[in-house]
Amino acid sequence: MEPAEIEFLAENELIEIVPNFHHGPMHLLCGTFGPFEPAVQMQVPLWLALALRTKQRCRITPPDWLSVESLAELKEREESEQLFTPVSSPHFREIASLLLQHAPEDVPHSERVRGLIKDIWDLRMSKLRLSFQLFLNSDAASARLTHLTRMEIYTMRAFLTKSLDQVFKLRHSDKTVPALAAEQVAASNARTRRAAAAAAAA
């Protein structure tokens, strides 16, 4: 799955808005939303919330996890625990990026939030690289990682694929060299025996 596809899935996540206009229900492929009433909070897909916000037709209410307090707590858990910690949304980075890009004024302490999101992402990427390195240095045939997001898996997929190819080639080479050496020794011995037999016959 490519980043654009992952972001597309993130844009279908529901988010709360406070409209400032009257409108009847909107019948969309992903469901029916509305009616829209001023100052009445409701949920819509993120892509619709961003479209309305761009036209100044609503205010977006960020999810509870997109606050300085919640993100600071998540960062602390990521720093203190060796394994990956569960995140509140499988698209936490994409949702945060879209909101900070298109509606930063609706995110309290947006710059602090932006920094915490980056710190959490960097911590998780560091754990992911370390996990892959430990796996590649071991003789294990498989490994299990939990609580990864789709974007994290995509980010490391190319690196892991190339690394596994190199490991396979090295391990295959390590097994092939002794085998070739043994074949060469056997062939040499066979030639020696044939030469000895020919000399005896003469």
N, C-alpha and C positions, 0 to 999 in steps of 0.2 A: 504494500500500500504506500502510495506516494504522499509527500507532505500536503499537497493540495487536497487530496482525498481525505486525509485525516482532519484537515481544517474544515472541510465540508461537513464531516460528521459532527465536529465541535459546534458548528453554527446551527445545528438542529437541536442542540441542548436547550431546554427551557430556562428562561430567566424572567425575573419580575420587572415590570415597568409600571410607571404611573402616567397614564395618558393625559393629555390636555385638550382632548377633542371628543366629539360625539361621533360614533360610527356603529353601524350594525355589525353582526357577526361576519367574520371573514372565513370563507370556506376554502381551505387550502388542501393540497395533496397530503400534507402531514397532519391534517386535522382542522377542526373549526375553532376559531379563537374570537372572543368578543361575546357580547357587545362591548364597545369601548366607551367608557364614561370618564369625564375629567375627575382627577384626584382619586379614582378608584383603582387600587393596585390589582394587577392581573399578571398571568404568565403567558409568554409568547416565545417562539423560537428565537434564538440569539440573532439570526440573520434579519428577522423582522424587527427586532428591537433596535438593531443598529441602523436599519433603513429609516425607521421612524425618528430615531435620535438625530440622524443627519438632517432631517427636515424639521427639527425642533418640534416634533409632535409628541414627545414623551420625555420622561426622565427615567434612566435605568437605575434599578436598585441592585447593586452588586451582590453576589452570593455571600453568605456569611463567612465562607472560608477565604474570601478575598479581602481580608482586613489585616492590618499590621499585627494585631494580637495573634490571630490564627496562624498567619504565615511565620511569625517569629517562633511560635510553638512548634510548628512543623520543621522549621530549620533546626531548632534545638534537638528534636528527635532524630533528624537525619545525621546530625553531628555525633550524637551519643550512641547510636545503634549501628552495629556492623551491617545488618541486613537492611533492605529497602523497607521503608515505612509506608503504610497505606496512605494514599492521597484522597482528598475529598471528592475529586472529580478526575476521571481518566483523561480529561482534556484540560487539566488545570492550566497548563502553559499556554495553549492556544486561546482559551477563553480570556485569560488575563491579558494576553498580548492584544487581542482584538478590542477589548474594553479600554485598555490603556492607550491604544492607537486612535480609536474613534470617539471615545467618551471619557477622557481622563478627568474632566470636571465632575463626573458622577462617581468617581472612585476616591474616597477620602484618603488623604496622604498618598497621592498617586505615585510620587517619586520614591517614597519609602517602600511602597508596595512593589514597584518595579524592581528596586534593588533586591528585595527579599526573594522575589520570583527568580531572579538571575542566580542568587546565591544557592537557592534550593536546587535549581537545575544543574548548576556546576557540581554540587555535592553528589547528586545522584549520578551524573555522568562519570565522576571520579570513581564511585563505587562500581559502576558498570564496567569501566575499563579494568579495574583491579580484579573483579570477578572473572572477566574473560581471560586476563593474564594468568590467574591461578589455574583456570581450567586448561588453558593451552599448555601450561607447564606440567600438567599432571598426565597420567595415563588413562584418565576417565574417558568413557565412551559417550557420556551424556552429562548434562547438568540441568539444574532446575532453579529458575529465578522467579520470584513472585512480586506482585505489586508494581510491575512495570507498565508504563503507558505505551500506547501505540507509537507516539512520536519518539520515545526513548528507544524502542525496538528498532524503528526505522533508522535512527541516527547511527546506531552501532552495527546495523546489519551488514553494510559493505565492508567495514573493518573486520568483522567476525568472519565473513565469507572468505576474504583474502587470507586471513590468518589461518583458517582451517585448511585452505588449499596448501599453504606453505608447510603446515605441520604434516599433512598427508604425504607430501612429496618427500619431506625429510625422513619420516618414518618408513616410507616405502623404500627410499634410498638406503637406509640403514639395514633393511632386511635383504635388499637385492645384492648389495656388495658382497657379503659373505657367500651368498648363493652362487654368484658368478665366480668367485674365487674357488669355491669347491668344484664347480664344473671345469674350470681351467686346470685344476690339479688332477682331476679324474682323466681329462683328455690327455694331459701330459703323461700320466702313468700308462694310459692305453698305448700311446705312441712308443713309450719305452719298452713295453712288453712286446709289441709287434716287432720292434727293431731287434730285440734279444732273440725272439723266435726265428727271425730271418737269418740272423747270424749263426744260430745253432744249426739251422737247416743247411747252410752253406758249408 
